[in-house]
Amino acid sequence: MLAKGSLPWVFTAAFFTVASGSLIYFTGIPYLQYLTYMGFALTVFFLYFFRDPERHTEMDNKCMVAPADGKVIDIRQRCVCIFMNFQNVHVNRSPLSGTVRNITYKKGGYIPAYCKDSDRNERNHIFLDSEYGEVCVTQIAGAVTRRIVSYVREGDTTLQGQKIGMIRFGSRVDVTIPESFEIVCKKGDRVRCGETVVARLK
C-alpha cells in the first residue's frame, strides 16, 4: 500500500521513465538511456519510500505508542523526539485516542531534522485532547523535505494508532507526554510507529 498523497510523485517518475524510453525508441539517441535509468531508479525509490504497511496497534489508552518510525534522538521537558531517515516509513500515527483540538502550521527552513537548529524548520503541530490531557504531535521537516501532509482536521476524533499525516523525505516527529504518564523509552531506542510503547500511565 502507498501512503496517501504519494501517487503524483510515483506517477511523475514513471511517466518520465516511459517518456525517455519512448524518445530512445523514436530518435535512436543513445545517451537518453541514462535518463531512463534515472527515471526507473526514482520510481523504485518512491515506491519504497512512500510504502504504508499495515500496523497492528493494541488499543490501550493507558499506554502511548510511537507516532513515527525511527530513532529516539532526544527526550527533554517531557517530549520524545524521533528522527526518521530514508528507510523508515514516513506515515505518522496518533499516540493516543482523542480529539484534534487545533492544528498549527509554521513555515521555516530546512536544516537537517536531527540538529538542534531544526527548531526553526517548517513544522506542523497537531494538538490532541485525550482523557489524560493535551498531547502535541509535531511534524518537523528535514533538509530535503518540502511538504508536510496532514490527514486530520480540527474537530476530528482519532483512535490510537490511526494515521494522522506524513512527512515527505527525511524528517522528525516530536510528541509531548502528559504528566500522568511515565516515559519508558530512552535515547537511542528504535521505535515502530503505532506499535512501540513510549510511555505508560503511572
C-alpha positions in Angstrom: 0.0 0.0 0.0 1.2 3.5 -0.8 0.9 6.5 1.5 -2.0 8.9 0.9 -0.8 11.8 -1.3 2.2 10.0 -2.8 0.7 8.9 -6.2 1.7 12.1 -8.0 5.3 11.5 -7.1 5.2 7.9 -8.3 3.3 8.7 -11.5 5.7 11.6 -12.4 8.7 9.4 -12.1 7.1 6.5 -14.0 5.9 8.9 -16.8 9.5 10.3 -17.0 10.8 6.8 -17.4 8.3 5.9 -20.2 8.8 9.2 -22.0 12.6 9.0 -22.1 12.3 5.3 -23.2 10.0 6.4 -26.0 12.4 9.1 -27.1 15.2 6.5 -27.4 12.9 4.3 -29.5 11.9 7.0 -31.9 15.1 9.1 -32.1 17.7 6.5 -31.5 19.7 8.9 -29.3 21.8 6.6 -27.1 22.6 8.9 -24.2 18.9 9.2 -23.4 19.1 5.8 -21.8 20.7 7.4 -18.8 17.5 9.5 -18.3 15.5 6.3 -18.5 17.7 4.6 -15.9 17.4 7.7 -13.6 13.6 7.7 -14.0 13.4 4.0 -13.3 15.5 4.4 -10.2 13.4 7.3 -8.9 10.2 5.2 -9.5 11.6 2.3 -7.4 12.8 4.7 -4.7 9.4 6.5 -4.5 7.6 3.1 -4.3 9.8 2.1 -1.4 9.8 5.4 0.4 6.1 6.0 0.2 5.2 2.5 1.3 2.5 2.3 4.0 2.5 -1.1 5.6 -0.2 -2.3 8.0 0.5 -1.8 11.6 -1.3 -3.5 14.5 -1.9 -1.2 17.4 -3.1 -2.9 20.6 -5.7 -0.3 21.7 -4.9 0.7 25.2 -5.2 4.3 26.3 -3.1 3.5 29.4 -0.1 3.4 27.0 1.2 5.9 24.4 2.6 4.5 21.2 5.3 6.0 19.0 3.8 8.4 16.5 6.6 7.7 14.0 9.1 5.1 12.9 12.8 5.9 13.7 15.3 6.5 16.4 14.7 8.4 19.7 17.3 11.2 19.4 16.3 13.2 22.5 13.9 13.2 25.5 13.5 16.6 27.1 10.9 18.5 29.0 8.5 15.5 28.7 8.9 15.5 24.9 10.1 12.4 23.0 11.9 13.3 19.7 12.0 10.7 17.0 14.2 11.1 13.9 13.1 9.3 10.7 15.7 8.6 8.0 15.1 7.5 4.4 14.4 3.8 5.1 11.8 4.5 7.8 8.1 4.6 7.0 7.1 8.2 7.0 3.4 7.9 7.8 2.6 9.2 11.3 0.0 7.8 13.7 -1.9 9.1 16.8 -0.1 8.1 20.0 -3.4 8.2 22.0 -7.1 8.3 21.2 -8.5 11.8 21.4 -10.0 14.8 19.6 -8.0 17.1 17.3 -8.4 20.5 19.0 -6.0 22.5 16.9 -3.6 22.2 14.0 -1.0 24.9 13.6 1.3 25.0 10.6 4.5 27.1 10.6 6.8 27.9 7.7 10.5 27.6 8.2 13.9 26.5 7.0 15.2 23.0 6.0 18.1 22.3 8.4 18.7 18.5 8.9 16.0 17.4 11.3 18.4 15.8 13.8 20.1 19.2 14.5 19.1 21.4 17.4 18.7 24.3 15.0 15.8 22.4 13.3 13.6 24.2 15.8 13.4 26.8 13.0 12.3 24.3 10.4 8.9 24.0 8.7 6.6 22.2 11.1 3.0 21.2 11.8 1.6 21.0 15.4 -1.3 18.7 15.9 -2.9 19.2 19.4 -4.9 16.3 20.7 -7.3 16.4 23.7 -7.1 13.0 25.3 -8.7 11.8 28.5 -5.4 12.4 30.2 -4.8 15.9 28.9 -3.2 17.6 25.9 -0.8 15.7 23.6 1.0 17.6 20.9 2.4 15.7 17.9 4.9 18.0 16.0 5.9 17.0 12.4 9.2 18.7 11.5 10.5 19.0 8.0 14.1 17.9 7.2 16.8 19.1 4.9 15.2 17.9 1.7 11.6 17.9 2.8 9.3 20.5 1.2 5.9 19.2 2.3 4.1 18.1 5.4 0.8 16.4 4.8 -1.9 16.2 7.4 -4.6 13.5 7.2 -6.8 15.0 10.0 -8.7 18.3 10.6 -9.7 20.2 13.6 -12.6 18.5 15.4 -11.8 15.0 14.1 -11.8 12.2 16.6 -8.7 9.9 16.3 -8.1 6.5 17.6 -4.8 5.3 18.9 -2.7 4.2 16.0 -4.8 6.0 13.4 -2.9 7.6 10.6 -2.7 11.4 11.1 -0.2 12.6 8.5 3.0 12.1 6.6 6.3 14.0 6.1 8.0 13.6 2.7 11.6 12.5 2.9 14.0 12.9 5.9 12.2 14.4 9.0 11.4 14.3 12.7 8.4 13.9 14.9 8.2 15.1 18.5 5.4 14.1 20.9 4.7 15.6 24.3 3.9 13.2 27.2 1.2 14.2 29.8 2.3 14.3 33.4 0.2 11.3 34.3 2.4 9.1 32.1 5.9 7.7 32.7 8.3 7.7 29.7 9.5 4.2 29.2 11.7 4.6 26.1 15.2 6.0 26.2 17.5 7.9 23.9 18.9 5.7 21.2 15.9 3.3 21.1 14.5 2.3 17.7 10.7 2.6 17.6 7.9 1.4 15.3 5.0 3.8 14.5 1.7 2.7 16.2 3.3 -0.3 17.9 6.2 0.6 20.2 5.1 1.9 23.6 6.9 5.1 24.6 5.0 5.9 27.8 2.7 4.2 30.3 0.2 5.5 32.7 1.7 5.9 36.2 
